[in-house]
């Protein structure tokens, strides 16, 4: 028997709690306006998810991001149908339901977190994501998503992609955010700056810096040249400076 209702009757976090306590195995379908969501549940745990848009069913979010997007919906109808075959479906959701619910709450409190394209700039570097063996073969992308995706491997940053495709920067940022949510591209992390070289320990220079030129008065030219008993110049000068300090 199917479980049906609306998110006004039972929220998505409550549904996850019901699935976990069951534990339930099946498919949860949600409809919110033009968007449709699907969550695959195996033994009470969400294992895969997707959000589709419009009659063309274009994929706008997948896996963890899809669940978080659905957690932000306030008005949607849902249907859950038992399906033991879901246990054979490869798990593609990395986080557990509790983490996803908490992330959904954080994004609800801070709407900017739900708009990842605001953190994408024209200098953002992208790379194609390695597709898992379990990736769906029927991913549906619109024309502009394909145009952006086709340039990722050959363009160094989003600015170059915009120039190559003629897509406006703000639209390109939104499309990249969609491709990130689907899991087809990744942002290349900035290269770490090399650590500055550690200065070589120089006791002579340190002593001179601490005392300044007046402290060197009276040090003989022979010492500076290393003629004090044949000692090396650096060590002879340091000894002379220390003697001068003790005599002050």
N, C-alpha and C positions, 0 to 999 in steps of 0.2 A: 504494500500500500504506500502511495506517494505521500510525502509531507509537503503541504502547500500553504502559502500565506504571503504576507508582506513584511517588509522590515519594520513596519509600524507595529505589527503583532509580535515579532521576534527578531531581534537584531542579529546581524551576522556573527558577532562575538558569542551571543547566546546559542546560535546554531552550531558553532564550532564546539561549544561546551557539550551540547547534546551529542554530537558526533563522537566526541572523545569518551564520554561516559558509556556509550552504547556497547562496544565501539561500532560505528557504522562504516559501511563500505558502499560507495555509489557515486552518483553525479549530482551536483547542486547547480541548477540553472537559475540565473537571475536576469531580470529585464528592468532597465532604468532608462526611460526615454528611448533615445536612438541607440543606446549601448546595451550590449548583452554580455553577461559574464558566465563563465563555467568554472567550477572548482571540482577537481577529482579528489575523492576522499577514500583512503584505504586504511581500514582498521582504526578509524577515528582521526587520522592525520591527513591534512591537505598535502597531496603529492604533486599536483600540477594545476595550472590555472591559466586562463586567457580572458581578455576583454576584447570584444569585437564591436565595430561601429557601422551603423547603417545597413541598408539592404545588401550592400556589396560585401558585408562581413569582413571589412579590412581589420587586420589585427593591430591594436594600438597599445597593448600591454600584455606581457606574459609572465608566468611563474610568480615570484614574490611580488613584483610590482603590480601584477594584475590583482592579487588578493588585497593589497594595500589600497588600490584604486577603488575596489568594491567596498572596502571598509569605510570609505568616505561618502558613499551613497546614503542618502537619508530616505529616499522614496524609491522602492523597487519591490517587485513581486518575485517570489522564488518558488521553485519546485525541486524537491530532492527525491531521487529514485534509486532504490537499491540495485546495485550491479556488482556482483562478486568478481567479475572480470577485471575490475579496476585494480585488483591486487597485482595483476601482471603488468601494470603500466609502470614504466621507469619513473622514479621519483626525481622531479626537476625543481622542486621548491626547497631552497636551502635552509630556511628558518622554520621554527615550529610556530604553531598558531598563536601562542602567547606572545612571542616577539612581534609577529605581524600585527596583532591587535594593538600592542603598545606603540608601534611605529605609526599605525593609523591614527591613534590618539594624538601623538606628537604633531603629525601633519595637520590634523584638524585644528589644534591650538595655534599652529604657525603655518598659515596657508602658503607662505613662500616656499616651504619645504615640498609642497605638492607640485611646484612648478620648476622642475629641474633645469629647464632651458634657460632660466635666469642665471644659472651658474656656467653656462656655455658661452664662450666668447669667440670672436673671429680668429683668435690665435690658438684656440683649442685644437689639439692634434688627436686624430682618431685612428683606430685600427679595427680591422675585421675581427669579430669574436670567433674563437674556435668552436664550431658547431658540435654539440654532443652527438653521439651515435643515435640517441633517442629523439633527435630533432624531428619535428613534424615536416613532412614533405609538402604539405599543402599550405604553407604560409602565404597569405594574400597581402600584397603591398600595392599601394597606389603608385601612379606614375612618378610623382616627385620623390617618394621614398626610394624607388628604384634608381632614380637619377642621382640622388645623394649617395646611395650605397655603391653605385658603380664607380664613383670617384674616390672613395675612401683610400684604396690601396695605392693610388697614383698621386694624390694631392697631399702636401705636407700639413695643411691646416684647413679650418673651415673657411677662412677668407678665400683661399685658392679654389675651394669647392664651389663657393658662391660665384666666383668669376667664371669657372668652367661651365656651370649649369645655368647661370643667369637667374638663380633663385635669390630673392631678397633675403638679407641677413636674418631678420626676425623670423621669417618663415622657415629658413634653414635651421635656425636654432630649435624651433618647435619640432621639426621633422627629425633632427638628430636626437632630441629627447625621446621621441616615439621609438626610434631604432634602438636607443639605449634600453628603454623599457622592455622592448621585445627580446633583447639579448643578441642582436645581430652585430652591434658595434661596441667598442670600448673606448674610453678616453685614455690616451697615452699619458702616464704620469710624468710630470716634469722631471728632467734629469737632475739628479742631486749635484749640487755644487761641490767641487773638490775642496777638501779642508785646506786652509792656508798652511804653508810649511811651518813647522815648529822652529822657532829661532834657535840657532846653535848656542849652547851655553858659553858665555864669554865673560869670565870673572873679571878680566881686566877692564873690559868696557863697562861692566856694571859698577866697578869701583870708581872709575873716572866719572861716570854719570852721576853717582851719588855725591862726589866731593867737588867737582868742578875744577877749573883751571888753577885757582889759587893754591889748592892743596899740592900741586905739582912743583911749586917753587922750591928750589934748592936741590931738585933731583938732577944728578950730574948727567951730562951728555954721554959719558961712558956707560952708565947704566942703561940709558935708552938704546944704546948700540949693542947691549948685551955683553959689555966688557967687565962686568962685576964678577970676577973669579971664574969667567968662562961659562956662567949660567946662561941659559937661553934668554933671548931678549924679553919675551913676554913674562916669563917667571921672574927675571931680575927686576923688571919695572914694577911688577906687582909687589915684590918684597920691599922695594924702595918706598913705594906708596904706603905700605902698611907700617914701615918704620917711621915715615913722616907723620902718619896719623897718631902713632903712639907718642911721638914727641910734641904734639900740639897741646 
